[in-house]
Amino acid sequence: MTATLPFFPPDLFEHDRAALLDIVHTLGTGTEQRFILGQHTARFENALRDTVDGAEVVACGSGTSALTLVLAALGVGPGDEVVVPAFGCAPIAATVVNAGATPVFADVHPDTMTLDPALAEAAITPRTKAVLPAHQFSIMADMPAFEALAARHGLRLVEDSAVAQGAVLAGRPAGTWGDAGVFSFVQVKSFGMPGEGGAVVTRDADLATTVRMLRNHGQDGHRRFVHHLVGHNSRFDELQAAFQLHRLPGLAARLERRAQIAAYYDARFTPLADRGVRPPPPLADGRCHYVYCLRAERRDALAEYLAARGVGTHVYYPAPLPAQPAFARYAPPYAAWPNAVAASATILALPVYPHLSDAQVEHIADAVCAFADRKDPHP
Ligand SMILES: *Cc1c(COP(=O)(O)O)cnc(C)c1O
């Protein structure tokens, strides 16, 4: 079987095409001519509230912007330090820098690749204001440990749950840990949509009120041109809200299908450990399956081998954050992040989107197993 399975599928919204066109037509020709922060956004926020144990949900411009709004609402600014993982996506550190604060990188756990609570604690100084763990690929960060750590040191806790919408750890949904969490609805995320969007999730009503003001130039939603705060433009699109409301009922089944595919990969790859390919650690709790990442000693050769068999893969992330030119000035010369370095060198993400057929999933797993079984070490 020669398949062509791109890592980023172009047909994510194929089944929703008619609904999308209908929404565009209805909103575009509606008498209200309201395209941001209207009744669809309010309904979308309420619908999401039901998925996070009734926490407040504030829809905003993107996941990155959600982090920015949370940091601003918590008063993180110049002179403050925020402990962040050394391995992850750029917004984790960039939003801290753009808030005027200093990101302090701590290494990740070697297996889960999420921020290691003990190493995060060791990075705390008198200037630390917050700690910002991020859920990674398919595994939630150790939020109970971070909650205890934040309480012990009097720190704010920001949960980057951009990739973990729908996951539950110790009975608590992703997004509801700490002072606030965030979601991202950018296309590639598990609840992605055809455009930019995100949300802040918080159980703190005052924080939610502040974030609501900050997303729309510091206004309170009742009176225009009264600016209580210096805000941002991070408003949510009515069209996307209506589309996400249409997509929300199918989310649980899509997450379930992702989990099913991941479980199949796990079963196929667990026996390969002595041949240089390892599945993610076998944890049951706090899983999300946004991205399925295995670890491979000969990662680049495996990626080439899979590409030759029509299987697209992706390297999240090819370098630790402190090794990026943008963040080099926040990387003290005496510091090291060996687990982040090892993760960057060995990680490989396989397709795990819900509309893969069983035969396609099998084809991908077969190819990985065939690579591991080869006697010849060269591709
Ligand atoms: C995607 C992502 C973000 C940013 O979300 P955008 O909507 O792309 O701005 C932040 N943190 C993590 C961990 C992410 O994966």
The ligand as a MOL file (V3000), in Angstrom:
LIG
                    3D

  0  0  0     0  0            999 V3000
M  V30 BEGIN CTAB
M  V30 COUNTS 15 15 0 0 0
M  V30 BEGIN ATOM
M  V30 1 C -0.5570 26.3260 20.1060 0
M  V30 2 C 0.0230 26.6520 21.4400 0
M  V30 3 C 0.0020 27.9420 21.9680 0
M  V30 4 C -0.4610 29.1260 21.1830 0
M  V30 5 O -1.7160 29.0440 20.6330 0
M  V30 6 P -2.0460 29.9000 19.2970 0
M  V30 7 O -3.5270 29.8240 19.2110 0
M  V30 8 O -1.3290 29.2650 18.1720 0
M  V30 9 O -1.5680 31.2960 19.5440 0
M  V30 10 C 0.4860 28.1250 23.2460 0
M  V30 11 N 0.9910 27.1060 23.9550 0
M  V30 12 C 1.0390 25.8500 23.4820 0
M  V30 13 C 1.5710 24.7600 24.3360 0
M  V30 14 C 0.5880 25.5830 22.2000 0
M  V30 15 O 0.6860 24.3500 21.7090 0
M  V30 END ATOM
M  V30 BEGIN BOND
M  V30 1 1 1 2
M  V30 2 1 2 3
M  V30 3 2 2 14
M  V30 4 1 3 4
M  V30 5 2 3 10
M  V30 6 1 4 5
M  V30 7 1 5 6
M  V30 8 2 6 7
M  V30 9 1 6 8
M  V30 10 1 6 9
M  V30 11 1 10 11
M  V30 12 2 11 12
M  V30 13 1 12 13
M  V30 14 1 12 14
M  V30 15 1 14 15
M  V30 END BOND
M  V30 END CTAB
M  END
